[in-house]
């Protein structure tokens, strides 16, 4: 087997683990970009960045610790609960949000560590 070129700026023998994870990463990146293609979903992400500034207090759950109830997000967005549920589902499946059940409510908050990974993947891909 030939040896890698010395002094080359690109390793011609990339790490096999990177190749095996590439399809998953590209699928995740595609899902993230599709989720961000909708202006309402981008609004939701922006609001959830500072929940106390954008949402009124809620009866159950802390806005920062637990997240924001889907009902409050629908109210602020001016859409029905089924419509906001679809937006929240897309954002959650793309890795932008984490959902938490408290009693009969579902609370949503940003997944900052996952968002950082997705940001890096977007920059690296482009």
C-alpha positions in Angstrom: 0.0 0.0 0.0 1.5 3.4 -1.0 2.3 5.8 1.8 0.5 9.2 2.1 2.1 12.1 0.3 4.4 14.0 2.7 3.7 17.7 2.8 0.3 17.3 1.2 -2.3 19.6 2.5 -5.0 16.9 2.3 -4.7 13.5 4.0 -5.4 11.0 1.2 -6.2 8.4 3.9 -9.0 10.0 5.8 -10.1 8.5 9.1 -12.5 5.6 8.4 -14.8 6.7 11.3 -15.4 10.0 9.5 -16.5 8.2 6.3 -18.8 5.8 8.2 -20.5 8.8 10.0 -20.7 11.0 6.9 -24.1 9.7 5.6 -25.7 10.3 9.1 -24.1 13.8 9.3 -25.3 14.7 5.8 -28.8 13.5 6.6 -28.7 15.5 9.8 -27.5 18.6 7.9 -30.2 18.2 5.3 -32.9 17.9 8.0 -31.5 21.0 9.8 -31.5 23.1 6.6 -35.0 22.0 5.7 -36.1 23.0 9.3 -34.5 26.4 8.9 -36.1 27.0 5.5 -39.3 28.1 7.2 -39.5 31.6 8.6 -41.9 30.6 11.4 -39.5 27.9 12.6 -36.7 30.4 12.6 -38.8 32.7 14.7 -39.5 30.0 17.2 -35.8 29.3 17.5 -35.1 33.0 18.0 -37.8 33.4 20.7 -36.6 30.3 22.6 -33.1 31.8 22.8 -34.5 34.3 25.3 -37.8 32.7 26.6 -38.4 35.1 29.5 -38.2 38.1 27.1 -40.6 36.6 24.6 -43.2 34.6 26.6 -45.4 35.3 29.6 -45.0 33.2 32.7 -46.6 29.8 32.6 -48.5 27.9 35.3 -46.4 24.7 35.2 -42.7 24.6 34.4 -40.0 27.2 34.4 -39.5 29.0 31.0 -35.7 28.6 31.2 -35.2 25.3 33.0 -38.1 23.3 31.5 -38.7 25.2 28.3 -41.8 26.9 26.9 -45.2 25.2 26.6 -46.3 24.5 23.1 -49.6 26.4 23.8 -47.6 29.6 24.5 -45.6 29.2 21.3 -48.8 28.7 19.3 -50.4 31.8 20.9 -47.4 34.0 20.1 -47.0 32.6 16.6 -50.8 33.2 16.0 -51.4 29.6 14.8 -53.4 26.6 15.9 -51.9 24.0 18.2 -51.8 21.3 15.4 -49.8 23.8 13.2 -47.3 24.7 15.9 -47.0 21.0 16.8 -45.8 20.3 13.3 -43.3 23.1 13.4 -42.0 21.9 16.8 -41.8 18.3 15.6 -39.7 19.3 12.6 -37.4 21.4 14.8 -37.1 18.6 17.3 -36.4 15.9 14.7 -33.7 18.2 13.2 -32.0 18.4 16.6 -32.7 22.1 17.4 -35.1 21.5 20.3 -35.6 19.1 23.2 -39.2 18.3 24.4 -40.1 17.6 28.0 -43.4 16.5 29.4 -44.7 18.1 32.6 -48.2 16.9 33.6 -50.3 17.2 30.4 -48.0 19.9 28.8 -45.1 19.6 26.5 -42.3 22.1 27.0 -39.7 23.0 24.4 -36.2 24.4 24.7 -33.3 24.8 22.5 -30.6 22.1 22.4 -27.6 24.4 22.4 -25.0 21.6 22.2 -26.7 20.1 19.2 -27.2 23.5 17.6 -23.4 24.1 18.0 -22.7 20.8 16.2 -25.1 21.7 13.4 -23.6 25.1 13.0 -20.1 23.6 12.7 -21.4 21.0 10.2 -23.0 23.8 8.0 -19.7 25.9 8.1 -17.6 22.8 7.3 -19.9 21.7 4.4 -20.0 25.1 2.7 
